[in-house]
Amino acid sequence: MSHLICGVDEAGRGPLAGPVYAAAVILDPRRPIHGLADSKKLSERKRESLAVEIRDRALAYGIAWASVEEIDSINILQATLLAMRRAVEALGVLPTEVLIDGNRCPQLALPSRAVIGGDASEPAISAASILAKTARDAEMLRIHAAFPEYGLDRHKGYDTAIHRAALNLHGPAPFHRRSFAPVRALLREAE
């Protein structure tokens, strides 16, 4: 196999809580996976079943994240690029080219290019979007088990009315992004 394409995508840039995740996937052309699409367009059940298939059939994959503390200290864009770089560095196989969903590429020692809308047009990026989303959702469920009062099992940390109500009632928890405006505003009120 001469030309190995790695797809990279992230999950969790917008939420008020939790880490941002990224995944890097090198698909095996001899073991195609049917039904790959942007993770946001798939049901939770379909994402979960595809994630198992991707982990089983891909030539290589890496999943990584940047913590809430990193997001708050270097900003969400830089934290996302950091998670993407970590995901690529976690691959057990060296790709020839890295395709990144979006309009920015992290600093990599490999040829890379940004592909706007890549999660819908490039199968390897679709696969990465599925792994990033399912890994982040699993982490949010793990946090939910320790902090059920925030309802993370329902909104996964996104800025919803339920999440805002819980934030107003209980205040920010350690997993909240303090640099995000709604959380920052609550912290200011508490001073």
PyMOL CGO cylinders between C-alpha atoms (Angstrom):
from pymol import cmd
from pymol.cgo import CYLINDER

trace = [
    CYLINDER, 0.00, 0.00, 0.00, 1.71, 3.11, -1.21, 0.3, 1, 1, 1, 1, 1, 1,
    CYLINDER, 1.71, 3.11, -1.21, -0.56, 6.07, -0.48, 0.3, 1, 1, 1, 1, 1, 1,
    CYLINDER, -0.56, 6.07, -0.48, -2.01, 5.96, 3.04, 0.3, 1, 1, 1, 1, 1, 1,
    CYLINDER, -2.01, 5.96, 3.04, -4.55, 8.70, 3.76, 0.3, 1, 1, 1, 1, 1, 1,
    CYLINDER, -4.55, 8.70, 3.76, -5.32, 9.59, 7.34, 0.3, 1, 1, 1, 1, 1, 1,
    CYLINDER, -5.32, 9.59, 7.34, -8.55, 11.41, 8.14, 0.3, 1, 1, 1, 1, 1, 1,
    CYLINDER, -8.55, 11.41, 8.14, -8.78, 13.64, 11.22, 0.3, 1, 1, 1, 1, 1, 1,
    CYLINDER, -8.78, 13.64, 11.22, -11.80, 15.24, 12.89, 0.3, 1, 1, 1, 1, 1, 1,
    CYLINDER, -11.80, 15.24, 12.89, -12.81, 16.58, 16.29, 0.3, 1, 1, 1, 1, 1, 1,
    CYLINDER, -12.81, 16.58, 16.29, -15.82, 16.44, 18.57, 0.3, 1, 1, 1, 1, 1, 1,
    CYLINDER, -15.82, 16.44, 18.57, -16.78, 18.85, 21.30, 0.3, 1, 1, 1, 1, 1, 1,
    CYLINDER, -16.78, 18.85, 21.30, -15.58, 22.30, 20.28, 0.3, 1, 1, 1, 1, 1, 1,
    CYLINDER, -15.58, 22.30, 20.28, -18.86, 24.00, 21.18, 0.3, 1, 1, 1, 1, 1, 1,
    CYLINDER, -18.86, 24.00, 21.18, -19.91, 22.55, 24.57, 0.3, 1, 1, 1, 1, 1, 1,
    CYLINDER, -19.91, 22.55, 24.57, -19.61, 24.38, 27.89, 0.3, 1, 1, 1, 1, 1, 1,
    CYLINDER, -19.61, 24.38, 27.89, -18.15, 21.29, 29.55, 0.3, 1, 1, 1, 1, 1, 1,
    CYLINDER, -18.15, 21.29, 29.55, -15.74, 18.44, 29.03, 0.3, 1, 1, 1, 1, 1, 1,
    CYLINDER, -15.74, 18.44, 29.03, -12.61, 17.88, 26.97, 0.3, 1, 1, 1, 1, 1, 1,
    CYLINDER, -12.61, 17.88, 26.97, -12.40, 18.32, 23.20, 0.3, 1, 1, 1, 1, 1, 1,
    CYLINDER, -12.40, 18.32, 23.20, -11.69, 15.02, 21.42, 0.3, 1, 1, 1, 1, 1, 1,
    CYLINDER, -11.69, 15.02, 21.42, -10.03, 14.23, 18.10, 0.3, 1, 1, 1, 1, 1, 1,
    CYLINDER, -10.03, 14.23, 18.10, -9.52, 11.04, 16.16, 0.3, 1, 1, 1, 1, 1, 1,
    CYLINDER, -9.52, 11.04, 16.16, -7.22, 10.07, 13.29, 0.3, 1, 1, 1, 1, 1, 1,
    CYLINDER, -7.22, 10.07, 13.29, -8.11, 7.10, 11.09, 0.3, 1, 1, 1, 1, 1, 1,
    CYLINDER, -8.11, 7.10, 11.09, -6.33, 5.28, 8.26, 0.3, 1, 1, 1, 1, 1, 1,
    CYLINDER, -6.33, 5.28, 8.26, -8.90, 3.10, 6.52, 0.3, 1, 1, 1, 1, 1, 1,
    CYLINDER, -8.90, 3.10, 6.52, -7.97, -0.22, 4.93, 0.3, 1, 1, 1, 1, 1, 1,
    CYLINDER, -7.97, -0.22, 4.93, -9.09, -0.16, 1.26, 0.3, 1, 1, 1, 1, 1, 1,
    CYLINDER, -9.09, -0.16, 1.26, -9.29, -3.97, 1.34, 0.3, 1, 1, 1, 1, 1, 1,
    CYLINDER, -9.29, -3.97, 1.34, -11.81, -3.87, 4.22, 0.3, 1, 1, 1, 1, 1, 1,
    CYLINDER, -11.81, -3.87, 4.22, -14.38, -1.19, 3.29, 0.3, 1, 1, 1, 1, 1, 1,
    CYLINDER, -14.38, -1.19, 3.29, -16.84, 0.07, 5.87, 0.3, 1, 1, 1, 1, 1, 1,
    CYLINDER, -16.84, 0.07, 5.87, -20.30, 0.86, 4.54, 0.3, 1, 1, 1, 1, 1, 1,
    CYLINDER, -20.30, 0.86, 4.54, -22.43, 3.69, 5.92, 0.3, 1, 1, 1, 1, 1, 1,
    CYLINDER, -22.43, 3.69, 5.92, -19.67, 6.12, 6.87, 0.3, 1, 1, 1, 1, 1, 1,
    CYLINDER, -19.67, 6.12, 6.87, -20.98, 9.69, 7.15, 0.3, 1, 1, 1, 1, 1, 1,
    CYLINDER, -20.98, 9.69, 7.15, -20.56, 12.81, 9.24, 0.3, 1, 1, 1, 1, 1, 1,
    CYLINDER, -20.56, 12.81, 9.24, -21.18, 11.65, 12.83, 0.3, 1, 1, 1, 1, 1, 1,
    CYLINDER, -21.18, 11.65, 12.83, -23.73, 14.44, 13.34, 0.3, 1, 1, 1, 1, 1, 1,
    CYLINDER, -23.73, 14.44, 13.34, -25.93, 12.93, 10.62, 0.3, 1, 1, 1, 1, 1, 1,
    CYLINDER, -25.93, 12.93, 10.62, -26.01, 9.46, 12.23, 0.3, 1, 1, 1, 1, 1, 1,
    CYLINDER, -26.01, 9.46, 12.23, -28.14, 8.15, 15.07, 0.3, 1, 1, 1, 1, 1, 1,
    CYLINDER, -28.14, 8.15, 15.07, -26.35, 7.34, 18.32, 0.3, 1, 1, 1, 1, 1, 1,
    CYLINDER, -26.35, 7.34, 18.32, -26.93, 3.61, 17.73, 0.3, 1, 1, 1, 1, 1, 1,
    CYLINDER, -26.93, 3.61, 17.73, -25.50, 3.77, 14.18, 0.3, 1, 1, 1, 1, 1, 1,
    CYLINDER, -25.50, 3.77, 14.18, -22.46, 5.77, 15.38, 0.3, 1, 1, 1, 1, 1, 1,
    CYLINDER, -22.46, 5.77, 15.38, -21.76, 3.19, 18.08, 0.3, 1, 1, 1, 1, 1, 1,
    CYLINDER, -21.76, 3.19, 18.08, -21.98, 0.23, 15.69, 0.3, 1, 1, 1, 1, 1, 1,
    CYLINDER, -21.98, 0.23, 15.69, -19.81, 1.98, 13.08, 0.3, 1, 1, 1, 1, 1, 1,
    CYLINDER, -19.81, 1.98, 13.08, -17.23, 2.88, 15.76, 0.3, 1, 1, 1, 1, 1, 1,
    CYLINDER, -17.23, 2.88, 15.76, -16.82, -0.82, 16.58, 0.3, 1, 1, 1, 1, 1, 1,
    CYLINDER, -16.82, -0.82, 16.58, -16.41, -1.62, 12.88, 0.3, 1, 1, 1, 1, 1, 1,
    CYLINDER, -16.41, -1.62, 12.88, -13.88, 1.20, 12.37, 0.3, 1, 1, 1, 1, 1, 1,
    CYLINDER, -13.88, 1.20, 12.37, -11.77, 0.06, 15.33, 0.3, 1, 1, 1, 1, 1, 1,
    CYLINDER, -11.77, 0.06, 15.33, -11.90, -3.50, 13.96, 0.3, 1, 1, 1, 1, 1, 1,
    CYLINDER, -11.90, -3.50, 13.96, -11.20, -2.80, 10.26, 0.3, 1, 1, 1, 1, 1, 1,
    CYLINDER, -11.20, -2.80, 10.26, -9.04, 0.35, 10.09, 0.3, 1, 1, 1, 1, 1, 1,
    CYLINDER, -9.04, 0.35, 10.09, -5.33, -0.05, 9.38, 0.3, 1, 1, 1, 1, 1, 1,
    CYLINDER, -5.33, -0.05, 9.38, -4.74, 2.33, 12.29, 0.3, 1, 1, 1, 1, 1, 1,
    CYLINDER, -4.74, 2.33, 12.29, -6.56, 4.84, 14.46, 0.3, 1, 1, 1, 1, 1, 1,
    CYLINDER, -6.56, 4.84, 14.46, -5.68, 7.22, 17.26, 0.3, 1, 1, 1, 1, 1, 1,
    CYLINDER, -5.68, 7.22, 17.26, -8.01, 8.98, 19.68, 0.3, 1, 1, 1, 1, 1, 1,
    CYLINDER, -8.01, 8.98, 19.68, -6.84, 11.87, 21.83, 0.3, 1, 1, 1, 1, 1, 1,
    CYLINDER, -6.84, 11.87, 21.83, -8.17, 14.88, 23.69, 0.3, 1, 1, 1, 1, 1, 1,
    CYLINDER, -8.17, 14.88, 23.69, -7.28, 18.21, 25.21, 0.3, 1, 1, 1, 1, 1, 1,
    CYLINDER, -7.28, 18.21, 25.21, -8.46, 18.80, 28.77, 0.3, 1, 1, 1, 1, 1, 1,
    CYLINDER, -8.46, 18.80, 28.77, -10.75, 21.51, 30.08, 0.3, 1, 1, 1, 1, 1, 1,
    CYLINDER, -10.75, 21.51, 30.08, -7.66, 23.10, 31.71, 0.3, 1, 1, 1, 1, 1, 1,
    CYLINDER, -7.66, 23.10, 31.71, -5.88, 23.15, 28.33, 0.3, 1, 1, 1, 1, 1, 1,
    CYLINDER, -5.88, 23.15, 28.33, -8.97, 24.62, 26.63, 0.3, 1, 1, 1, 1, 1, 1,
    CYLINDER, -8.97, 24.62, 26.63, -9.13, 27.37, 29.27, 0.3, 1, 1, 1, 1, 1, 1,
    CYLINDER, -9.13, 27.37, 29.27, -5.42, 28.15, 29.08, 0.3, 1, 1, 1, 1, 1, 1,
    CYLINDER, -5.42, 28.15, 29.08, -4.75, 28.08, 25.30, 0.3, 1, 1, 1, 1, 1, 1,
    CYLINDER, -4.75, 28.08, 25.30, -8.31, 28.58, 23.87, 0.3, 1, 1, 1, 1, 1, 1,
    CYLINDER, -8.31, 28.58, 23.87, -10.61, 26.10, 22.15, 0.3, 1, 1, 1, 1, 1, 1,
    CYLINDER, -10.61, 26.10, 22.15, -9.08, 26.41, 18.66, 0.3, 1, 1, 1, 1, 1, 1,
    CYLINDER, -9.08, 26.41, 18.66, -5.54, 25.74, 19.89, 0.3, 1, 1, 1, 1, 1, 1,
    CYLINDER, -5.54, 25.74, 19.89, -6.79, 22.93, 22.16, 0.3, 1, 1, 1, 1, 1, 1,
    CYLINDER, -6.79, 22.93, 22.16, -8.60, 21.34, 19.20, 0.3, 1, 1, 1, 1, 1, 1,
    CYLINDER, -8.60, 21.34, 19.20, -5.45, 21.49, 17.05, 0.3, 1, 1, 1, 1, 1, 1,
    CYLINDER, -5.45, 21.49, 17.05, -3.48, 20.00, 19.97, 0.3, 1, 1, 1, 1, 1, 1,
    CYLINDER, -3.48, 20.00, 19.97, -5.95, 17.09, 20.30, 0.3, 1, 1, 1, 1, 1, 1,
    CYLINDER, -5.95, 17.09, 20.30, -5.73, 16.52, 16.53, 0.3, 1, 1, 1, 1, 1, 1,
    CYLINDER, -5.73, 16.52, 16.53, -1.93, 16.42, 16.64, 0.3, 1, 1, 1, 1, 1, 1,
    CYLINDER, -1.93, 16.42, 16.64, -2.03, 13.98, 19.56, 0.3, 1, 1, 1, 1, 1, 1,
    CYLINDER, -2.03, 13.98, 19.56, -4.46, 11.72, 17.65, 0.3, 1, 1, 1, 1, 1, 1,
    CYLINDER, -4.46, 11.72, 17.65, -2.17, 11.62, 14.59, 0.3, 1, 1, 1, 1, 1, 1,
    CYLINDER, -2.17, 11.62, 14.59, 0.87, 10.98, 16.82, 0.3, 1, 1, 1, 1, 1, 1,
    CYLINDER, 0.87, 10.98, 16.82, -0.99, 8.05, 18.44, 0.3, 1, 1, 1, 1, 1, 1,
    CYLINDER, -0.99, 8.05, 18.44, -1.28, 6.20, 15.11, 0.3, 1, 1, 1, 1, 1, 1,
    CYLINDER, -1.28, 6.20, 15.11, 0.68, 2.96, 14.89, 0.3, 1, 1, 1, 1, 1, 1,
    CYLINDER, 0.68, 2.96, 14.89, 1.12, 3.42, 11.12, 0.3, 1, 1, 1, 1, 1, 1,
    CYLINDER, 1.12, 3.42, 11.12, 2.64, 6.44, 9.39, 0.3, 1, 1, 1, 1, 1, 1,
    CYLINDER, 2.64, 6.44, 9.39, 0.27, 7.94, 6.78, 0.3, 1, 1, 1, 1, 1, 1,
    CYLINDER, 0.27, 7.94, 6.78, 1.43, 9.51, 3.51, 0.3, 1, 1, 1, 1, 1, 1,
    CYLINDER, 1.43, 9.51, 3.51, -1.02, 12.39, 3.82, 0.3, 1, 1, 1, 1, 1, 1,
    CYLINDER, -1.02, 12.39, 3.82, -3.27, 13.76, 6.57, 0.3, 1, 1, 1, 1, 1, 1,
    CYLINDER, -3.27, 13.76, 6.57, -6.68, 15.23, 5.68, 0.3, 1, 1, 1, 1, 1, 1,
    CYLINDER, -6.68, 15.23, 5.68, -8.13, 17.46, 8.40, 0.3, 1, 1, 1, 1, 1, 1,
    CYLINDER, -8.13, 17.46, 8.40, -11.81, 18.36, 8.55, 0.3, 1, 1, 1, 1, 1, 1,
    CYLINDER, -11.81, 18.36, 8.55, -12.22, 22.14, 8.53, 0.3, 1, 1, 1, 1, 1, 1,
    CYLINDER, -12.22, 22.14, 8.53, -10.08, 25.06, 7.47, 0.3, 1, 1, 1, 1, 1, 1,
    CYLINDER, -10.08, 25.06, 7.47, -7.01, 24.73, 9.73, 0.3, 1, 1, 1, 1, 1, 1,
    CYLINDER, -7.01, 24.73, 9.73, -4.33, 22.11, 10.15, 0.3, 1, 1, 1, 1, 1, 1,
    CYLINDER, -4.33, 22.11, 10.15, -2.43, 21.34, 13.33, 0.3, 1, 1, 1, 1, 1, 1,
    CYLINDER, -2.43, 21.34, 13.33, 1.39, 21.44, 13.27, 0.3, 1, 1, 1, 1, 1, 1,
    CYLINDER, 1.39, 21.44, 13.27, 2.38, 18.02, 11.94, 0.3, 1, 1, 1, 1, 1, 1,
    CYLINDER, 2.38, 18.02, 11.94, 5.59, 16.49, 10.64, 0.3, 1, 1, 1, 1, 1, 1,
    CYLINDER, 5.59, 16.49, 10.64, 3.57, 15.01, 7.76, 0.3, 1, 1, 1, 1, 1, 1,
    CYLINDER, 3.57, 15.01, 7.76, 1.99, 16.47, 4.62, 0.3, 1, 1, 1, 1, 1, 1,
    CYLINDER, 1.99, 16.47, 4.62, -1.48, 17.67, 5.57, 0.3, 1, 1, 1, 1, 1, 1,
    CYLINDER, -1.48, 17.67, 5.57, -4.31, 19.69, 4.16, 0.3, 1, 1, 1, 1, 1, 1,
    CYLINDER, -4.31, 19.69, 4.16, -7.58, 21.07, 5.45, 0.3, 1, 1, 1, 1, 1, 1,
    CYLINDER, -7.58, 21.07, 5.45, -10.78, 19.85, 3.77, 0.3, 1, 1, 1, 1, 1, 1,
    CYLINDER, -10.78, 19.85, 3.77, -13.86, 21.99, 4.44, 0.3, 1, 1, 1, 1, 1, 1,
    CYLINDER, -13.86, 21.99, 4.44, -16.84, 19.66, 4.81, 0.3, 1, 1, 1, 1, 1, 1,
    CYLINDER, -16.84, 19.66, 4.81, -14.48, 16.70, 4.80, 0.3, 1, 1, 1, 1, 1, 1,
    CYLINDER, -14.48, 16.70, 4.80, -16.55, 14.78, 7.35, 0.3, 1, 1, 1, 1, 1, 1,
    CYLINDER, -16.55, 14.78, 7.35, -19.19, 14.41, 4.62, 0.3, 1, 1, 1, 1, 1, 1,
    CYLINDER, -19.19, 14.41, 4.62, -16.91, 13.90, 1.59, 0.3, 1, 1, 1, 1, 1, 1,
    CYLINDER, -16.91, 13.90, 1.59, -13.86, 11.93, 2.78, 0.3, 1, 1, 1, 1, 1, 1,
    CYLINDER, -13.86, 11.93, 2.78, -14.52, 8.45, 4.25, 0.3, 1, 1, 1, 1, 1, 1,
    CYLINDER, -14.52, 8.45, 4.25, -11.42, 8.55, 6.50, 0.3, 1, 1, 1, 1, 1, 1,
    CYLINDER, -11.42, 8.55, 6.50, -12.55, 11.89, 7.97, 0.3, 1, 1, 1, 1, 1, 1,
    CYLINDER, -12.55, 11.89, 7.97, -16.09, 10.51, 8.43, 0.3, 1, 1, 1, 1, 1, 1,
    CYLINDER, -16.09, 10.51, 8.43, -14.59, 7.57, 10.31, 0.3, 1, 1, 1, 1, 1, 1,
    CYLINDER, -14.59, 7.57, 10.31, -12.53, 9.96, 12.47, 0.3, 1, 1, 1, 1, 1, 1,
    CYLINDER, -12.53, 9.96, 12.47, -15.63, 12.06, 13.23, 0.3, 1, 1, 1, 1, 1, 1,
    CYLINDER, -15.63, 12.06, 13.23, -17.44, 8.92, 14.41, 0.3, 1, 1, 1, 1, 1, 1,
    CYLINDER, -17.44, 8.92, 14.41, -14.58, 7.79, 16.67, 0.3, 1, 1, 1, 1, 1, 1,
    CYLINDER, -14.58, 7.79, 16.67, -14.10, 11.28, 18.14, 0.3, 1, 1, 1, 1, 1, 1,
    CYLINDER, -14.10, 11.28, 18.14, -17.83, 11.71, 18.83, 0.3, 1, 1, 1, 1, 1, 1,
    CYLINDER, -17.83, 11.71, 18.83, -18.35, 8.26, 20.38, 0.3, 1, 1, 1, 1, 1, 1,
    CYLINDER, -18.35, 8.26, 20.38, -15.21, 8.61, 22.54, 0.3, 1, 1, 1, 1, 1, 1,
    CYLINDER, -15.21, 8.61, 22.54, -16.29, 12.05, 23.78, 0.3, 1, 1, 1, 1, 1, 1,
    CYLINDER, -16.29, 12.05, 23.78, -19.85, 10.89, 24.45, 0.3, 1, 1, 1, 1, 1, 1,
    CYLINDER, -19.85, 10.89, 24.45, -18.48, 7.96, 26.50, 0.3, 1, 1, 1, 1, 1, 1,
    CYLINDER, -18.48, 7.96, 26.50, -16.35, 10.40, 28.53, 0.3, 1, 1, 1, 1, 1, 1,
    CYLINDER, -16.35, 10.40, 28.53, -19.35, 12.66, 29.15, 0.3, 1, 1, 1, 1, 1, 1,
    CYLINDER, -19.35, 12.66, 29.15, -21.35, 9.65, 30.40, 0.3, 1, 1, 1, 1, 1, 1,
    CYLINDER, -21.35, 9.65, 30.40, -18.46, 8.79, 32.73, 0.3, 1, 1, 1, 1, 1, 1,
    CYLINDER, -18.46, 8.79, 32.73, -18.51, 12.36, 34.12, 0.3, 1, 1, 1, 1, 1, 1,
    CYLINDER, -18.51, 12.36, 34.12, -22.33, 12.17, 34.37, 0.3, 1, 1, 1, 1, 1, 1,
    CYLINDER, -22.33, 12.17, 34.37, -22.00, 9.16, 36.69, 0.3, 1, 1, 1, 1, 1, 1,
    CYLINDER, -22.00, 9.16, 36.69, -20.08, 11.37, 39.15, 0.3, 1, 1, 1, 1, 1, 1,
    CYLINDER, -20.08, 11.37, 39.15, -22.19, 14.54, 38.61, 0.3, 1, 1, 1, 1, 1, 1,
    CYLINDER, -22.19, 14.54, 38.61, -25.71, 13.39, 37.64, 0.3, 1, 1, 1, 1, 1, 1,
    CYLINDER, -25.71, 13.39, 37.64, -27.27, 16.72, 38.66, 0.3, 1, 1, 1, 1, 1, 1,
    CYLINDER, -27.27, 16.72, 38.66, -25.99, 18.36, 35.44, 0.3, 1, 1, 1, 1, 1, 1,
    CYLINDER, -25.99, 18.36, 35.44, -27.80, 15.98, 33.05, 0.3, 1, 1, 1, 1, 1, 1,
    CYLINDER, -27.80, 15.98, 33.05, -24.72, 15.36, 30.90, 0.3, 1, 1, 1, 1, 1, 1,
    CYLINDER, -24.72, 15.36, 30.90, -26.22, 12.07, 29.71, 0.3, 1, 1, 1, 1, 1, 1,
    CYLINDER, -26.22, 12.07, 29.71, -28.84, 14.11, 27.86, 0.3, 1, 1, 1, 1, 1, 1,
    CYLINDER, -28.84, 14.11, 27.86, -26.89, 17.06, 26.42, 0.3, 1, 1, 1, 1, 1, 1,
    CYLINDER, -26.89, 17.06, 26.42, -23.23, 15.89, 26.58, 0.3, 1, 1, 1, 1, 1, 1,
    CYLINDER, -23.23, 15.89, 26.58, -22.15, 19.29, 27.90, 0.3, 1, 1, 1, 1, 1, 1,
    CYLINDER, -22.15, 19.29, 27.90, -23.64, 21.39, 25.10, 0.3, 1, 1, 1, 1, 1, 1,
    CYLINDER, -23.64, 21.39, 25.10, -25.29, 24.73, 25.87, 0.3, 1, 1, 1, 1, 1, 1,
    CYLINDER, -25.29, 24.73, 25.87, -28.94, 23.66, 26.28, 0.3, 1, 1, 1, 1, 1, 1,
    CYLINDER, -28.94, 23.66, 26.28, -31.73, 25.04, 28.47, 0.3, 1, 1, 1, 1, 1, 1,
    CYLINDER, -31.73, 25.04, 28.47, -31.42, 21.98, 30.75, 0.3, 1, 1, 1, 1, 1, 1,
    CYLINDER, -31.42, 21.98, 30.75, -27.66, 22.50, 31.09, 0.3, 1, 1, 1, 1, 1, 1,
    CYLINDER, -27.66, 22.50, 31.09, -28.04, 26.23, 31.77, 0.3, 1, 1, 1, 1, 1, 1,
    CYLINDER, -28.04, 26.23, 31.77, -30.66, 25.52, 34.46, 0.3, 1, 1, 1, 1, 1, 1,
    CYLINDER, -30.66, 25.52, 34.46, -28.34, 22.99, 36.15, 0.3, 1, 1, 1, 1, 1, 1,
    CYLINDER, -28.34, 22.99, 36.15, -25.42, 25.43, 35.92, 0.3, 1, 1, 1, 1, 1, 1,
    CYLINDER, -25.42, 25.43, 35.92, -27.50, 28.19, 37.50, 0.3, 1, 1, 1, 1, 1, 1,
    CYLINDER, -27.50, 28.19, 37.50, -28.68, 25.88, 40.27, 0.3, 1, 1, 1, 1, 1, 1,
    CYLINDER, -28.68, 25.88, 40.27, -25.44, 24.05, 41.10, 0.3, 1, 1, 1, 1, 1, 1,
    CYLINDER, -25.44, 24.05, 41.10, -22.77, 26.42, 39.77, 0.3, 1, 1, 1, 1, 1, 1,
    CYLINDER, -22.77, 26.42, 39.77, -19.84, 25.38, 37.56, 0.3, 1, 1, 1, 1, 1, 1,
    CYLINDER, -19.84, 25.38, 37.56, -18.20, 22.01, 38.29, 0.3, 1, 1, 1, 1, 1, 1,
    CYLINDER, -18.20, 22.01, 38.29, -14.53, 21.08, 37.67, 0.3, 1, 1, 1, 1, 1, 1,
    CYLINDER, -14.53, 21.08, 37.67, -15.39, 19.83, 34.17, 0.3, 1, 1, 1, 1, 1, 1,
    CYLINDER, -15.39, 19.83, 34.17, -16.86, 23.16, 33.02, 0.3, 1, 1, 1, 1, 1, 1,
    CYLINDER, -16.86, 23.16, 33.02, -14.90, 25.38, 30.63, 0.3, 1, 1, 1, 1, 1, 1,
    CYLINDER, -14.90, 25.38, 30.63, -14.32, 28.54, 32.63, 0.3, 1, 1, 1, 1, 1, 1,
    CYLINDER, -14.32, 28.54, 32.63, -13.22, 30.50, 29.55, 0.3, 1, 1, 1, 1, 1, 1,
    CYLINDER, -13.22, 30.50, 29.55, -16.63, 30.05, 27.87, 0.3, 1, 1, 1, 1, 1, 1,
    CYLINDER, -16.63, 30.05, 27.87, -18.91, 33.07, 28.30, 0.3, 1, 1, 1, 1, 1, 1,
    CYLINDER, -18.91, 33.07, 28.30, -21.92, 31.45, 30.08, 0.3, 1, 1, 1, 1, 1, 1,
    CYLINDER, -21.92, 31.45, 30.08, -19.66, 29.74, 32.65, 0.3, 1, 1, 1, 1, 1, 1,
    CYLINDER, -19.66, 29.74, 32.65, -17.46, 32.83, 33.05, 0.3, 1, 1, 1, 1, 1, 1,
    CYLINDER, -17.46, 32.83, 33.05, -20.56, 34.97, 33.68, 0.3, 1, 1, 1, 1, 1, 1,
    CYLINDER, -20.56, 34.97, 33.68, -21.72, 32.62, 36.48, 0.3, 1, 1, 1, 1, 1, 1,
    CYLINDER, -21.72, 32.62, 36.48, -18.27, 32.70, 38.07, 0.3, 1, 1, 1, 1, 1, 1,
    CYLINDER, -18.27, 32.70, 38.07, -18.33, 36.52, 38.00, 0.3, 1, 1, 1, 1, 1, 1,
    CYLINDER, -18.33, 36.52, 38.00, -21.75, 36.59, 39.67, 0.3, 1, 1, 1, 1, 1, 1,
    CYLINDER, -21.75, 36.59, 39.67, -20.45, 34.32, 42.43, 0.3, 1, 1, 1, 1, 1, 1,
    CYLINDER, -20.45, 34.32, 42.43, -17.51, 36.65, 43.25, 0.3, 1, 1, 1, 1, 1, 1,
]
cmd.load_cgo(trace, "trace")
